[in-house]
Amino acid sequence: PAGEVVEFVTEITMGQAPSKLTGRVAGDRMDLEAESDGKRLKSQMAWGPGIRGFYGVEQSLAATPPKPGERRKLQVLVPMIDQVAKVAITAGELETTDVLGKSTSLLRVESVSTLPDGTKMPETYWLDDAGRVIKRRVDSMQQESFRTTEAIAQAAAPAGPSYDVGVDT
């Protein structure tokens, strides 16, 4: 109820060998069990109060929308990598940005997640007044995502070259 991570399960299906990772908090550690190709591997990682789950950044921004110039530090569990990252967030200024072909004034927020090995993963978020992420860019993946309506998300794609995430990656 307080929003703390209790447990998680991630499943990835690629090719013939789906993989599953389960994590459960046990005091000051996270017990992990990875399963792939019929094999199981158990491990642990340090855990503590205040470490957030996969959507920790988004939840923090929505719970208390930042003001321009505000800085925050969080610790979050990073999906797919399944490690705890230290995240530094800096709110910039309102700016006009393209959101699915429409110029929209949103608060720009820069985020840098640092993994235990020192790898840095920068992201940019654009937030509405309620702190909801409307646009997100991950430069390292050349990926932008948008919050939109179900109707827009399911609308037919415009004519042109097609792109299938599964096939083209």
Steps between C-alpha positions, in 0.01 A plus 500: 500500500791742558625440146811307598617207292403165651561274202514504122499265203635578154459267206673537166421284199762515228546208265466153646627578851266716708649631823341593829640692794328510838609729783375510859606742771628326812611763751816668375531291184313410184491125433511433126422188301571492128353226285597435138531188286373292792786615723461699822756731652455661840677817611458801727559872490505762773166671563382773729216733587422762239617297200227534242379258236511511120282815478662679793596812304155540348331440836719760672428760232124441510478487881669840537536682167837677493546873466746645245854469636410234758738207550427154641692183570339156501595136488302283260500144374577515127291268281677251273830570679359410843745714694444792734605830344557837664292755313565875489205704374514866401191694396566757231256756367173486311568452131302440186556151364341285231254243634371287214493794260364755747712775661450469875640700793640257758757498781830347383665270754843341460574171673829309525495147641838368615542124530729340759775459237489874421307471173283810453161490330363848422131558419286805438140529617241766417229538765158658515384709799399184691851354470392235249756403239358600161817445298816303579822474303781249548780618269713186543216295348386772258156452653215739574176399668183697560199498732193504280145378468409143415340617175819673382719208608287252304446717191634378169857606433555756225614364163873456471770258604393259770696417811453190711678524836545123525621442145702817447703471821 
